[in-house]
């Protein structure tokens, strides 16, 4: 069924991610004290430099897995 939007959004809300996470949050501490750049050296030989699709940043993949472990998230979706 086709419906038309009756109420259109007429205001904006600006949110800063820095304001959403507390200063003493565990993830801020991890980000401050752990340098994850060593991961690039560990996985460099596993990626092709001149062929294939662009990859997802390996550090992002590692951090996602770390978050899953810390918060007990079982699904990778």
mmJSON file of the N, C-alpha and C atoms, coordinates in Angstrom:
{"data_MODEL":{"atom_site":{
"group_PDB":["ATOM","ATOM","ATOM","ATOM","ATOM","ATOM","ATOM","ATOM","ATOM","ATOM","ATOM","ATOM","ATOM","ATOM","ATOM","ATOM","ATOM","ATOM","ATOM","ATOM","ATOM","ATOM","ATOM","ATOM","ATOM","ATOM","ATOM","ATOM","ATOM","ATOM","ATOM","ATOM","ATOM","ATOM","ATOM","ATOM","ATOM","ATOM","ATOM","ATOM","ATOM","ATOM","ATOM","ATOM","ATOM","ATOM","ATOM","ATOM","ATOM","ATOM","ATOM","ATOM","ATOM","ATOM","ATOM","ATOM","ATOM","ATOM","ATOM","ATOM","ATOM","ATOM","ATOM","ATOM","ATOM","ATOM","ATOM","ATOM","ATOM","ATOM","ATOM","ATOM","ATOM","ATOM","ATOM","ATOM","ATOM","ATOM","ATOM","ATOM","ATOM","ATOM","ATOM","ATOM","ATOM","ATOM","ATOM","ATOM","ATOM","ATOM","ATOM","ATOM","ATOM","ATOM","ATOM","ATOM","ATOM","ATOM","ATOM","ATOM","ATOM","ATOM","ATOM","ATOM","ATOM","ATOM","ATOM","ATOM","ATOM","ATOM","ATOM","ATOM","ATOM","ATOM","ATOM","ATOM","ATOM","ATOM","ATOM","ATOM","ATOM","ATOM","ATOM","ATOM","ATOM","ATOM","ATOM","ATOM","ATOM","ATOM","ATOM","ATOM","ATOM","ATOM","ATOM","ATOM","ATOM","ATOM","ATOM","ATOM","ATOM","ATOM","ATOM","ATOM","ATOM","ATOM","ATOM","ATOM","ATOM","ATOM","ATOM","ATOM","ATOM","ATOM","ATOM","ATOM","ATOM","ATOM","ATOM","ATOM","ATOM","ATOM","ATOM","ATOM","ATOM","ATOM","ATOM","ATOM","ATOM","ATOM","ATOM","ATOM","ATOM","ATOM","ATOM","ATOM","ATOM","ATOM","ATOM","ATOM","ATOM","ATOM","ATOM","ATOM","ATOM","ATOM","ATOM","ATOM","ATOM","ATOM","ATOM","ATOM","ATOM","ATOM","ATOM","ATOM","ATOM","ATOM","ATOM","ATOM","ATOM","ATOM","ATOM","ATOM","ATOM","ATOM","ATOM","ATOM","ATOM","ATOM","ATOM","ATOM","ATOM","ATOM","ATOM","ATOM","ATOM","ATOM","ATOM","ATOM","ATOM","ATOM","ATOM","ATOM","ATOM","ATOM","ATOM","ATOM","ATOM","ATOM","ATOM"],
"id":[1,2,3,4,5,6,7,8,9,10,11,12,13,14,15,16,17,18,19,20,21,22,23,24,25,26,27,28,29,30,31,32,33,34,35,36,37,38,39,40,41,42,43,44,45,46,47,48,49,50,51,52,53,54,55,56,57,58,59,60,61,62,63,64,65,66,67,68,69,70,71,72,73,74,75,76,77,78,79,80,81,82,83,84,85,86,87,88,89,90,91,92,93,94,95,96,97,98,99,100,101,102,103,104,105,106,107,108,109,110,111,112,113,114,115,116,117,118,119,120,121,122,123,124,125,126,127,128,129,130,131,132,133,134,135,136,137,138,139,140,141,142,143,144,145,146,147,148,149,150,151,152,153,154,155,156,157,158,159,160,161,162,163,164,165,166,167,168,169,170,171,172,173,174,175,176,177,178,179,180,181,182,183,184,185,186,187,188,189,190,191,192,193,194,195,196,197,198,199,200,201,202,203,204,205,206,207,208,209,210,211,212,213,214,215,216,217,218,219,220,221,222,223,224,225,226,227,228,229,230,231],
"type_symbol":["N","C","C","N","C","C","N","C","C","N","C","C","N","C","C","N","C","C","N","C","C","N","C","C","N","C","C","N","C","C","N","C","C","N","C","C","N","C","C","N","C","C","N","C","C","N","C","C","N","C","C","N","C","C","N","C","C","N","C","C","N","C","C","N","C","C","N","C","C","N","C","C","N","C","C","N","C","C","N","C","C","N","C","C","N","C","C","N","C","C","N","C","C","N","C","C","N","C","C","N","C","C","N","C","C","N","C","C","N","C","C","N","C","C","N","C","C","N","C","C","N","C","C","N","C","C","N","C","C","N","C","C","N","C","C","N","C","C","N","C","C","N","C","C","N","C","C","N","C","C","N","C","C","N","C","C","N","C","C","N","C","C","N","C","C","N","C","C","N","C","C","N","C","C","N","C","C","N","C","C","N","C","C","N","C","C","N","C","C","N","C","C","N","C","C","N","C","C","N","C","C","N","C","C","N","C","C","N","C","C","N","C","C","N","C","C","N","C","C","N","C","C","N","C","C","N","C","C","N","C","C"],
"label_atom_id":["N","CA","C","N","CA","C","N","CA","C","N","CA","C","N","CA","C","N","CA","C","N","CA","C","N","CA","C","N","CA","C","N","CA","C","N","CA","C","N","CA","C","N","CA","C","N","CA","C","N","CA","C","N","CA","C","N","CA","C","N","CA","C","N","CA","C","N","CA","C","N","CA","C","N","CA","C","N","CA","C","N","CA","C","N","CA","C","N","CA","C","N","CA","C","N","CA","C","N","CA","C","N","CA","C","N","CA","C","N","CA","C","N","CA","C","N","CA","C","N","CA","C","N","CA","C","N","CA","C","N","CA","C","N","CA","C","N","CA","C","N","CA","C","N","CA","C","N","CA","C","N","CA","C","N","CA","C","N","CA","C","N","CA","C","N","CA","C","N","CA","C","N","CA","C","N","CA","C","N","CA","C","N","CA","C","N","CA","C","N","CA","C","N","CA","C","N","CA","C","N","CA","C","N","CA","C","N","CA","C","N","CA","C","N","CA","C","N","CA","C","N","CA","C","N","CA","C","N","CA","C","N","CA","C","N","CA","C","N","CA","C","N","CA","C","N","CA","C","N","CA","C","N","CA","C","N","CA","C","N","CA","C","N","CA","C","N","CA","C"],
"label_alt_id":[null,null,null,null,null,null,null,null,null,null,null,null,null,null,null,null,null,null,null,null,null,null,null,null,null,null,null,null,null,null,null,null,null,null,null,null,null,null,null,null,null,null,null,null,null,null,null,null,null,null,null,null,null,null,null,null,null,null,null,null,null,null,null,null,null,null,null,null,null,null,null,null,null,null,null,null,null,null,null,null,null,null,null,null,null,null,null,null,null,null,null,null,null,null,null,null,null,null,null,null,null,null,null,null,null,null,null,null,null,null,null,null,null,null,null,null,null,null,null,null,null,null,null,null,null,null,null,null,null,null,null,null,null,null,null,null,null,null,null,null,null,null,null,null,null,null,null,null,null,null,null,null,null,null,null,null,null,null,null,null,null,null,null,null,null,null,null,null,null,null,null,null,null,null,null,null,null,null,null,null,null,null,null,null,null,null,null,null,null,null,null,null,null,null,null,null,null,null,null,null,null,null,null,null,null,null,null,null,null,null,null,null,null,null,null,null,null,null,null,null,null,null,null,null,null,null,null,null,null,null,null],
"label_comp_id":["UNK","UNK","UNK","UNK","UNK","UNK","UNK","UNK","UNK","UNK","UNK","UNK","UNK","UNK","UNK","UNK","UNK","UNK","UNK","UNK","UNK","UNK","UNK","UNK","UNK","UNK","UNK","UNK","UNK","UNK","UNK","UNK","UNK","UNK","UNK","UNK","UNK","UNK","UNK","UNK","UNK","UNK","UNK","UNK","UNK","UNK","UNK","UNK","UNK","UNK","UNK","UNK","UNK","UNK","UNK","UNK","UNK","UNK","UNK","UNK","UNK","UNK","UNK","UNK","UNK","UNK","UNK","UNK","UNK","UNK","UNK","UNK","UNK","UNK","UNK","UNK","UNK","UNK","UNK","UNK","UNK","UNK","UNK","UNK","UNK","UNK","UNK","UNK","UNK","UNK","UNK","UNK","UNK","UNK","UNK","UNK","UNK","UNK","UNK","UNK","UNK","UNK","UNK","UNK","UNK","UNK","UNK","UNK","UNK","UNK","UNK","UNK","UNK","UNK","UNK","UNK","UNK","UNK","UNK","UNK","UNK","UNK","UNK","UNK","UNK","UNK","UNK","UNK","UNK","UNK","UNK","UNK","UNK","UNK","UNK","UNK","UNK","UNK","UNK","UNK","UNK","UNK","UNK","UNK","UNK","UNK","UNK","UNK","UNK","UNK","UNK","UNK","UNK","UNK","UNK","UNK","UNK","UNK","UNK","UNK","UNK","UNK","UNK","UNK","UNK","UNK","UNK","UNK","UNK","UNK","UNK","UNK","UNK","UNK","UNK","UNK","UNK","UNK","UNK","UNK","UNK","UNK","UNK","UNK","UNK","UNK","UNK","UNK","UNK","UNK","UNK","UNK","UNK","UNK","UNK","UNK","UNK","UNK","UNK","UNK","UNK","UNK","UNK","UNK","UNK","UNK","UNK","UNK","UNK","UNK","UNK","UNK","UNK","UNK","UNK","UNK","UNK","UNK","UNK","UNK","UNK","UNK","UNK","UNK","UNK","UNK","UNK","UNK","UNK","UNK","UNK"],
"label_asym_id":["A","A","A","A","A","A","A","A","A","A","A","A","A","A","A","A","A","A","A","A","A","A","A","A","A","A","A","A","A","A","A","A","A","A","A","A","A","A","A","A","A","A","A","A","A","A","A","A","A","A","A","A","A","A","A","A","A","A","A","A","A","A","A","A","A","A","A","A","A","A","A","A","A","A","A","A","A","A","A","A","A","A","A","A","A","A","A","A","A","A","A","A","A","A","A","A","A","A","A","A","A","A","A","A","A","A","A","A","A","A","A","A","A","A","A","A","A","A","A","A","A","A","A","A","A","A","A","A","A","A","A","A","A","A","A","A","A","A","A","A","A","A","A","A","A","A","A","A","A","A","A","A","A","A","A","A","A","A","A","A","A","A","A","A","A","A","A","A","A","A","A","A","A","A","A","A","A","A","A","A","A","A","A","A","A","A","A","A","A","A","A","A","A","A","A","A","A","A","A","A","A","A","A","A","A","A","A","A","A","A","A","A","A","A","A","A","A","A","A","A","A","A","A","A","A","A","A","A","A","A","A"],
"label_entity_id":["1","1","1","1","1","1","1","1","1","1","1","1","1","1","1","1","1","1","1","1","1","1","1","1","1","1","1","1","1","1","1","1","1","1","1","1","1","1","1","1","1","1","1","1","1","1","1","1","1","1","1","1","1","1","1","1","1","1","1","1","1","1","1","1","1","1","1","1","1","1","1","1","1","1","1","1","1","1","1","1","1","1","1","1","1","1","1","1","1","1","1","1","1","1","1","1","1","1","1","1","1","1","1","1","1","1","1","1","1","1","1","1","1","1","1","1","1","1","1","1","1","1","1","1","1","1","1","1","1","1","1","1","1","1","1","1","1","1","1","1","1","1","1","1","1","1","1","1","1","1","1","1","1","1","1","1","1","1","1","1","1","1","1","1","1","1","1","1","1","1","1","1","1","1","1","1","1","1","1","1","1","1","1","1","1","1","1","1","1","1","1","1","1","1","1","1","1","1","1","1","1","1","1","1","1","1","1","1","1","1","1","1","1","1","1","1","1","1","1","1","1","1","1","1","1","1","1","1","1","1","1"],
"label_seq_id":[1,1,1,2,2,2,3,3,3,4,4,4,5,5,5,6,6,6,7,7,7,8,8,8,9,9,9,10,10,10,11,11,11,12,12,12,13,13,13,14,14,14,15,15,15,16,16,16,17,17,17,18,18,18,19,19,19,20,20,20,21,21,21,22,22,22,23,23,23,24,24,24,25,25,25,26,26,26,27,27,27,28,28,28,29,29,29,30,30,30,31,31,31,32,32,32,33,33,33,34,34,34,35,35,35,36,36,36,37,37,37,38,38,38,39,39,39,40,40,40,41,41,41,42,42,42,43,43,43,44,44,44,45,45,45,46,46,46,47,47,47,48,48,48,49,49,49,50,50,50,51,51,51,52,52,52,53,53,53,54,54,54,55,55,55,56,56,56,57,57,57,58,58,58,59,59,59,60,60,60,61,61,61,62,62,62,63,63,63,64,64,64,65,65,65,66,66,66,67,67,67,68,68,68,69,69,69,70,70,70,71,71,71,72,72,72,73,73,73,74,74,74,75,75,75,76,76,76,77,77,77],
"pdbx_PDB_ins_code":[null,null,null,null,null,null,null,null,null,null,null,null,null,null,null,null,null,null,null,null,null,null,null,null,null,null,null,null,null,null,null,null,null,null,null,null,null,null,null,null,null,null,null,null,null,null,null,null,null,null,null,null,null,null,null,null,null,null,null,null,null,null,null,null,null,null,null,null,null,null,null,null,null,null,null,null,null,null,null,null,null,null,null,null,null,null,null,null,null,null,null,null,null,null,null,null,null,null,null,null,null,null,null,null,null,null,null,null,null,null,null,null,null,null,null,null,null,null,null,null,null,null,null,null,null,null,null,null,null,null,null,null,null,null,null,null,null,null,null,null,null,null,null,null,null,null,null,null,null,null,null,null,null,null,null,null,null,null,null,null,null,null,null,null,null,null,null,null,null,null,null,null,null,null,null,null,null,null,null,null,null,null,null,null,null,null,null,null,null,null,null,null,null,null,null,null,null,null,null,null,null,null,null,null,null,null,null,null,null,null,null,null,null,null,null,null,null,null,null,null,null,null,null,null,null,null,null,null,null,null,null],
"Cartn_x":[0.839,0.0,0.891,0.558,1.314,0.741,1.625,1.198,2.143,1.641,2.459,2.789,3.985,4.4,3.621,2.966,2.166,3.029,3.854,4.697,6.132,6.617,7.999,8.859,10.081,10.975,11.342,11.119,11.385,12.503,13.103,14.195,15.358,16.521,17.737,18.269,18.918,19.554,21.012,21.893,23.318,23.837,24.464,24.979,26.458,27.249,28.674,28.938,29.627,29.914,30.718,31.567,32.369,31.486,30.335,29.426,28.624,28.53,27.731,28.475,29.805,30.606,31.27,31.109,31.672,33.192,33.781,35.238,35.966,35.383,36.056,35.589,34.994,34.491,35.652,35.449,36.475,37.013,36.151,36.599,37.492,37.268,38.152,39.535,39.572,40.844,41.617,40.917,41.566,42.144,41.379,41.835,43.031,43.064,44.141,45.458,45.391,46.598,47.103,46.289,46.713,46.827,47.995,48.234,48.023,46.991,46.626,47.327,48.251,48.9,49.778,50.12,50.925,50.182,48.884,48.068,48.381,48.672,48.992,50.217,51.237,52.433,52.139,51.252,50.932,50.159,49.321,48.441,48.843,49.898,50.274,50.474,51.084,51.345,50.091,49.005,47.763,46.899,47.25,46.483,47.268,46.556,47.163,47.155,48.276,48.392,47.907,47.805,47.473,46.307,45.569,44.497,43.369,42.145,41.015,40.286,39.252,38.447,39.152,38.82,39.374,38.915,39.801,39.485,38.926,38.325,37.944,39.218,39.376,40.567,40.751,41.904,42.127,42.033,42.394,42.285,40.816,39.98,38.544,37.987,38.391,37.936,38.372,39.613,40.116,39.358,39.12,38.382,36.952,36.346,34.985,34.983,35.971,36.07,36.343,37.16,37.436,36.162,35.379,34.101,33.154,33.126,32.285,32.677,33.969,34.453,34.132,34.399,34.205,32.736,31.845,30.423,29.588,30.225,29.508,28.579,28.944,28.125,28.508,27.56,27.867,27.809,26.979,26.797,27.793,28.231,29.101,28.336,27.056,26.25,26.343],
"Cartn_y":[-1.166,0.0,1.238,2.157,3.395,4.431,4.97,6.039,7.213,8.379,9.58,10.052,10.563,11.069,12.334,12.329,13.492,14.525,14.04,14.946,14.858,15.942,15.969,16.518,16.034,16.495,17.943,18.774,20.196,20.705,19.822,20.256,19.285,19.748,18.941,18.792,17.689,17.482,17.128,17.895,17.651,16.935,15.802,14.994,14.752,14.962,14.673,13.336,12.442,11.128,11.233,12.238,12.425,12.67,13.255,13.527,12.293,11.305,10.123,9.105,9.136,8.165,8.881,8.334,8.949,8.985,9.944,10.112,8.907,8.244,7.13,5.763,5.719,4.47,3.545,2.252,1.255,1.378,1.62,1.692,2.903,3.99,5.147,4.813,4.067,3.678,2.742,1.799,0.884,1.659,2.586,3.381,4.25,4.723,5.604,4.85,3.645,2.962,1.871,1.419,0.352,0.897,0.703,1.096,-0.138,-0.118,-1.265,-1.284,-0.39,-0.325,-1.547,-2.323,-3.53,-4.55,-4.449,-5.398,-5.306,-4.097,-3.934,-4.76,-4.766,-5.558,-7.052,-7.465,-8.887,-9.441,-8.617,-9.121,-8.651,-7.889,-7.315,-8.373,-9.496,-10.537,-11.298,-11.11,-11.809,-11.06,-9.815,-8.987,-8.741,-8.733,-8.422,-6.899,-6.336,-4.883,-4.322,-5.174,-4.641,-5.351,-6.175,-6.914,-7.13,-7.205,-7.503,-6.263,-6.52,-5.441,-4.785,-3.545,-2.903,-3.657,-3.779,-4.552,-3.668,-4.314,-3.629,-3.485,-2.37,-2.115,-3.224,-3.896,-4.996,-4.564,-3.326,-2.837,-2.744,-2.312,-2.237,-3.637,-4.607,-5.981,-6.511,-6.218,-6.667,-6.009,-4.712,-4.005,-4.516,-4.853,-5.407,-6.74,-7.583,-8.87,-8.677,-7.701,-7.391,-6.928,-6.098,-5.654,-6.831,-7.742,-8.925,-9.708,-9.875,-10.62,-9.884,-8.582,-7.819,-7.746,-7.652,-7.479,-8.728,-9.842,-11.103,-11.179,-10.533,-10.568,-11.785,-12.649,-13.917,-13.832,-12.963,-12.875,-11.885,-12.159,-11.235,-10.303,-10.368,-9.526,-8.126],
"Cartn_z":[0.0,0.0,0.0,-0.83,-0.944,0.011,0.842,1.745,1.582,1.86,1.774,3.182,3.319,4.629,4.945,6.084,6.477,7.202,8.103,8.876,8.377,7.899,7.45,8.581,8.626,9.668,9.402,10.39,10.21,11.108,11.88,12.747,12.643,13.027,12.998,14.411,14.634,15.924,15.668,16.248,16.082,17.318,17.093,18.187,17.937,18.97,18.883,19.561,18.869,19.432,20.722,20.829,22.032,23.257,23.053,24.171,24.579,23.712,24.012,24.868,24.837,25.583,26.75,27.942,29.138,29.065,29.766,29.755,30.345,31.338,32.012,31.511,30.339,29.77,29.392,29.539,29.248,27.829,26.87,25.475,25.223,25.918,25.809,26.362,27.472,28.077,27.148,26.552,25.611,24.437,23.895,22.756,23.122,24.352,24.792,25.013,25.577,26.007,25.054,24.136,23.23,21.816,21.241,19.856,18.976,18.178,17.361,16.01,15.771,14.456,14.17,15.188,14.972,14.112,14.053,13.297,11.798,11.332,9.91,9.527,10.376,10.091,10.113,10.988,11.135,9.933,9.318,8.252,6.858,6.749,5.462,4.377,4.701,3.704,3.292,4.0,3.687,2.67,2.37,1.452,0.169,-0.959,-2.238,-2.412,-2.841,-2.944,-4.27,-5.298,-6.613,-7.298,-6.57,-7.205,-6.194,-6.679,-5.815,-5.325,-4.55,-4.008,-2.825,-2.523,-1.334,-0.083,0.862,2.064,3.164,4.14,5.366,6.19,6.843,7.64,8.675,8.686,9.628,11.094,11.385,12.766,13.163,12.253,12.535,12.79,11.984,12.188,13.553,13.935,15.227,16.379,16.255,17.312,17.431,16.31,16.363,17.104,16.834,17.522,19.005,19.352,20.754,21.461,20.808,21.381,21.592,20.638,20.786,22.029,22.236,23.389,24.693,24.73,25.965,26.383,25.42,25.726,25.513,25.235,25.113,23.925,22.842,21.631,20.834,20.568,19.902,18.393,17.869,16.424,15.821,14.614,13.903,12.977,12.977,12.097,12.519],
"occupancy":[1.0,1.0,1.0,1.0,1.0,1.0,1.0,1.0,1.0,1.0,1.0,1.0,1.0,1.0,1.0,1.0,1.0,1.0,1.0,1.0,1.0,1.0,1.0,1.0,1.0,1.0,1.0,1.0,1.0,1.0,1.0,1.0,1.0,1.0,1.0,1.0,1.0,1.0,1.0,1.0,1.0,1.0,1.0,1.0,1.0,1.0,1.0,1.0,1.0,1.0,1.0,1.0,1.0,1.0,1.0,1.0,1.0,1.0,1.0,1.0,1.0,1.0,1.0,1.0,1.0,1.0,1.0,1.0,1.0,1.0,1.0,1.0,1.0,1.0,1.0,1.0,1.0,1.0,1.0,1.0,1.0,1.0,1.0,1.0,1.0,1.0,1.0,1.0,1.0,1.0,1.0,1.0,1.0,1.0,1.0,1.0,1.0,1.0,1.0,1.0,1.0,1.0,1.0,1.0,1.0,1.0,1.0,1.0,1.0,1.0,1.0,1.0,1.0,1.0,1.0,1.0,1.0,1.0,1.0,1.0,1.0,1.0,1.0,1.0,1.0,1.0,1.0,1.0,1.0,1.0,1.0,1.0,1.0,1.0,1.0,1.0,1.0,1.0,1.0,1.0,1.0,1.0,1.0,1.0,1.0,1.0,1.0,1.0,1.0,1.0,1.0,1.0,1.0,1.0,1.0,1.0,1.0,1.0,1.0,1.0,1.0,1.0,1.0,1.0,1.0,1.0,1.0,1.0,1.0,1.0,1.0,1.0,1.0,1.0,1.0,1.0,1.0,1.0,1.0,1.0,1.0,1.0,1.0,1.0,1.0,1.0,1.0,1.0,1.0,1.0,1.0,1.0,1.0,1.0,1.0,1.0,1.0,1.0,1.0,1.0,1.0,1.0,1.0,1.0,1.0,1.0,1.0,1.0,1.0,1.0,1.0,1.0,1.0,1.0,1.0,1.0,1.0,1.0,1.0,1.0,1.0,1.0,1.0,1.0,1.0,1.0,1.0,1.0,1.0,1.0,1.0],
"B_iso_or_equiv":[0.0,0.0,0.0,0.0,0.0,0.0,0.0,0.0,0.0,0.0,0.0,0.0,0.0,0.0,0.0,0.0,0.0,0.0,0.0,0.0,0.0,0.0,0.0,0.0,0.0,0.0,0.0,0.0,0.0,0.0,0.0,0.0,0.0,0.0,0.0,0.0,0.0,0.0,0.0,0.0,0.0,0.0,0.0,0.0,0.0,0.0,0.0,0.0,0.0,0.0,0.0,0.0,0.0,0.0,0.0,0.0,0.0,0.0,0.0,0.0,0.0,0.0,0.0,0.0,0.0,0.0,0.0,0.0,0.0,0.0,0.0,0.0,0.0,0.0,0.0,0.0,0.0,0.0,0.0,0.0,0.0,0.0,0.0,0.0,0.0,0.0,0.0,0.0,0.0,0.0,0.0,0.0,0.0,0.0,0.0,0.0,0.0,0.0,0.0,0.0,0.0,0.0,0.0,0.0,0.0,0.0,0.0,0.0,0.0,0.0,0.0,0.0,0.0,0.0,0.0,0.0,0.0,0.0,0.0,0.0,0.0,0.0,0.0,0.0,0.0,0.0,0.0,0.0,0.0,0.0,0.0,0.0,0.0,0.0,0.0,0.0,0.0,0.0,0.0,0.0,0.0,0.0,0.0,0.0,0.0,0.0,0.0,0.0,0.0,0.0,0.0,0.0,0.0,0.0,0.0,0.0,0.0,0.0,0.0,0.0,0.0,0.0,0.0,0.0,0.0,0.0,0.0,0.0,0.0,0.0,0.0,0.0,0.0,0.0,0.0,0.0,0.0,0.0,0.0,0.0,0.0,0.0,0.0,0.0,0.0,0.0,0.0,0.0,0.0,0.0,0.0,0.0,0.0,0.0,0.0,0.0,0.0,0.0,0.0,0.0,0.0,0.0,0.0,0.0,0.0,0.0,0.0,0.0,0.0,0.0,0.0,0.0,0.0,0.0,0.0,0.0,0.0,0.0,0.0,0.0,0.0,0.0,0.0,0.0,0.0,0.0,0.0,0.0,0.0,0.0,0.0],
"pdbx_formal_charge":[null,null,null,null,null,null,null,null,null,null,null,null,null,null,null,null,null,null,null,null,null,null,null,null,null,null,null,null,null,null,null,null,null,null,null,null,null,null,null,null,null,null,null,null,null,null,null,null,null,null,null,null,null,null,null,null,null,null,null,null,null,null,null,null,null,null,null,null,null,null,null,null,null,null,null,null,null,null,null,null,null,null,null,null,null,null,null,null,null,null,null,null,null,null,null,null,null,null,null,null,null,null,null,null,null,null,null,null,null,null,null,null,null,null,null,null,null,null,null,null,null,null,null,null,null,null,null,null,null,null,null,null,null,null,null,null,null,null,null,null,null,null,null,null,null,null,null,null,null,null,null,null,null,null,null,null,null,null,null,null,null,null,null,null,null,null,null,null,null,null,null,null,null,null,null,null,null,null,null,null,null,null,null,null,null,null,null,null,null,null,null,null,null,null,null,null,null,null,null,null,null,null,null,null,null,null,null,null,null,null,null,null,null,null,null,null,null,null,null,null,null,null,null,null,null,null,null,null,null,null,null],
"auth_seq_id":[1,1,1,2,2,2,3,3,3,4,4,4,5,5,5,6,6,6,7,7,7,8,8,8,9,9,9,10,10,10,11,11,11,12,12,12,13,13,13,14,14,14,15,15,15,16,16,16,17,17,17,18,18,18,19,19,19,20,20,20,21,21,21,22,22,22,23,23,23,24,24,24,25,25,25,26,26,26,27,27,27,28,28,28,29,29,29,30,30,30,31,31,31,32,32,32,33,33,33,34,34,34,35,35,35,36,36,36,37,37,37,38,38,38,39,39,39,40,40,40,41,41,41,42,42,42,43,43,43,44,44,44,45,45,45,46,46,46,47,47,47,48,48,48,49,49,49,50,50,50,51,51,51,52,52,52,53,53,53,54,54,54,55,55,55,56,56,56,57,57,57,58,58,58,59,59,59,60,60,60,61,61,61,62,62,62,63,63,63,64,64,64,65,65,65,66,66,66,67,67,67,68,68,68,69,69,69,70,70,70,71,71,71,72,72,72,73,73,73,74,74,74,75,75,75,76,76,76,77,77,77],
"auth_comp_id":["UNK","UNK","UNK","UNK","UNK","UNK","UNK","UNK","UNK","UNK","UNK","UNK","UNK","UNK","UNK","UNK","UNK","UNK","UNK","UNK","UNK","UNK","UNK","UNK","UNK","UNK","UNK","UNK","UNK","UNK","UNK","UNK","UNK","UNK","UNK","UNK","UNK","UNK","UNK","UNK","UNK","UNK","UNK","UNK","UNK","UNK","UNK","UNK","UNK","UNK","UNK","UNK","UNK","UNK","UNK","UNK","UNK","UNK","UNK","UNK","UNK","UNK","UNK","UNK","UNK","UNK","UNK","UNK","UNK","UNK","UNK","UNK","UNK","UNK","UNK","UNK","UNK","UNK","UNK","UNK","UNK","UNK","UNK","UNK","UNK","UNK","UNK","UNK","UNK","UNK","UNK","UNK","UNK","UNK","UNK","UNK","UNK","UNK","UNK","UNK","UNK","UNK","UNK","UNK","UNK","UNK","UNK","UNK","UNK","UNK","UNK","UNK","UNK","UNK","UNK","UNK","UNK","UNK","UNK","UNK","UNK","UNK","UNK","UNK","UNK","UNK","UNK","UNK","UNK","UNK","UNK","UNK","UNK","UNK","UNK","UNK","UNK","UNK","UNK","UNK","UNK","UNK","UNK","UNK","UNK","UNK","UNK","UNK","UNK","UNK","UNK","UNK","UNK","UNK","UNK","UNK","UNK","UNK","UNK","UNK","UNK","UNK","UNK","UNK","UNK","UNK","UNK","UNK","UNK","UNK","UNK","UNK","UNK","UNK","UNK","UNK","UNK","UNK","UNK","UNK","UNK","UNK","UNK","UNK","UNK","UNK","UNK","UNK","UNK","UNK","UNK","UNK","UNK","UNK","UNK","UNK","UNK","UNK","UNK","UNK","UNK","UNK","UNK","UNK","UNK","UNK","UNK","UNK","UNK","UNK","UNK","UNK","UNK","UNK","UNK","UNK","UNK","UNK","UNK","UNK","UNK","UNK","UNK","UNK","UNK","UNK","UNK","UNK","UNK","UNK","UNK"],
"auth_asym_id":["A","A","A","A","A","A","A","A","A","A","A","A","A","A","A","A","A","A","A","A","A","A","A","A","A","A","A","A","A","A","A","A","A","A","A","A","A","A","A","A","A","A","A","A","A","A","A","A","A","A","A","A","A","A","A","A","A","A","A","A","A","A","A","A","A","A","A","A","A","A","A","A","A","A","A","A","A","A","A","A","A","A","A","A","A","A","A","A","A","A","A","A","A","A","A","A","A","A","A","A","A","A","A","A","A","A","A","A","A","A","A","A","A","A","A","A","A","A","A","A","A","A","A","A","A","A","A","A","A","A","A","A","A","A","A","A","A","A","A","A","A","A","A","A","A","A","A","A","A","A","A","A","A","A","A","A","A","A","A","A","A","A","A","A","A","A","A","A","A","A","A","A","A","A","A","A","A","A","A","A","A","A","A","A","A","A","A","A","A","A","A","A","A","A","A","A","A","A","A","A","A","A","A","A","A","A","A","A","A","A","A","A","A","A","A","A","A","A","A","A","A","A","A","A","A","A","A","A","A","A","A"],
"auth_atom_id":["N","CA","C","N","CA","C","N","CA","C","N","CA","C","N","CA","C","N","CA","C","N","CA","C","N","CA","C","N","CA","C","N","CA","C","N","CA","C","N","CA","C","N","CA","C","N","CA","C","N","CA","C","N","CA","C","N","CA","C","N","CA","C","N","CA","C","N","CA","C","N","CA","C","N","CA","C","N","CA","C","N","CA","C","N","CA","C","N","CA","C","N","CA","C","N","CA","C","N","CA","C","N","CA","C","N","CA","C","N","CA","C","N","CA","C","N","CA","C","N","CA","C","N","CA","C","N","CA","C","N","CA","C","N","CA","C","N","CA","C","N","CA","C","N","CA","C","N","CA","C","N","CA","C","N","CA","C","N","CA","C","N","CA","C","N","CA","C","N","CA","C","N","CA","C","N","CA","C","N","CA","C","N","CA","C","N","CA","C","N","CA","C","N","CA","C","N","CA","C","N","CA","C","N","CA","C","N","CA","C","N","CA","C","N","CA","C","N","CA","C","N","CA","C","N","CA","C","N","CA","C","N","CA","C","N","CA","C","N","CA","C","N","CA","C","N","CA","C","N","CA","C","N","CA","C","N","CA","C","N","CA","C","N","CA","C","N","CA","C"],
"pdbx_PDB_model_num":[1,1,1,1,1,1,1,1,1,1,1,1,1,1,1,1,1,1,1,1,1,1,1,1,1,1,1,1,1,1,1,1,1,1,1,1,1,1,1,1,1,1,1,1,1,1,1,1,1,1,1,1,1,1,1,1,1,1,1,1,1,1,1,1,1,1,1,1,1,1,1,1,1,1,1,1,1,1,1,1,1,1,1,1,1,1,1,1,1,1,1,1,1,1,1,1,1,1,1,1,1,1,1,1,1,1,1,1,1,1,1,1,1,1,1,1,1,1,1,1,1,1,1,1,1,1,1,1,1,1,1,1,1,1,1,1,1,1,1,1,1,1,1,1,1,1,1,1,1,1,1,1,1,1,1,1,1,1,1,1,1,1,1,1,1,1,1,1,1,1,1,1,1,1,1,1,1,1,1,1,1,1,1,1,1,1,1,1,1,1,1,1,1,1,1,1,1,1,1,1,1,1,1,1,1,1,1,1,1,1,1,1,1,1,1,1,1,1,1,1,1,1,1,1,1,1,1,1,1,1,1]
}}}
